[in-house]
Amino acid sequence: MIAVTVAPNSYTGEDSIDLFIPGGSAVVSRALRENIAWPGVRQADAGEFTARAYTNGKLTIDQAKAVAATIAAE
């Protein structure tokens, strides 16, 4: 399934496309390889979506720090 979110309604405030891939890790790995082979497509860096959300005014600095703290929690 593909979900398209048009700015400014996404988490980052930018247009985005989310791919929902059913199957095991081999299927997901293959789909990832095939998709990032397209020109201009790349895998997001860790924390990139939260940084973009902050930069685009969708999150405050406190909210961005809370996201980081939640991810770092054990």
C-alpha positions, 0 to 999 in steps of 0.5 A, spaced: 500 500 500 502 507 498 500 513 502 501 520 500 500 526 504 500 533 501 504 538 505 502 541 510 498 535 513 504 531 514 509 530 520 514 534 517 510 539 513 512 536 506 509 532 501 511 525 503 510 518 500 509 512 505 510 505 503 507 499 507 510 492 504 507 486 507 512 480 507 518 478 511 525 481 511 527 479 504 521 482 501 522 488 505 530 488 503 528 487 496 523 493 495 528 498 499 533 496 494 529 497 488 526 504 491 532 507 493 535 505 486 530 511 483 534 517 481 533 522 487 530 517 492 534 515 498 533 512 505 532 517 510 537 519 515 536 517 523 532 523 526 531 526 519 523 526 519 523 530 526 529 535 524 525 536 518 518 537 522 522 542 527 525 546 521 518 547 518 515 549 524 511 543 526 514 541 532 517 545 538 524 544 540 521 541 546 517 536 542 523 534 538 527 533 544 521 529 547 521 524 541 529 523 541 528 522 549 522 517 547 527 513 542 533 513 547 528 510 553 529 503 554 
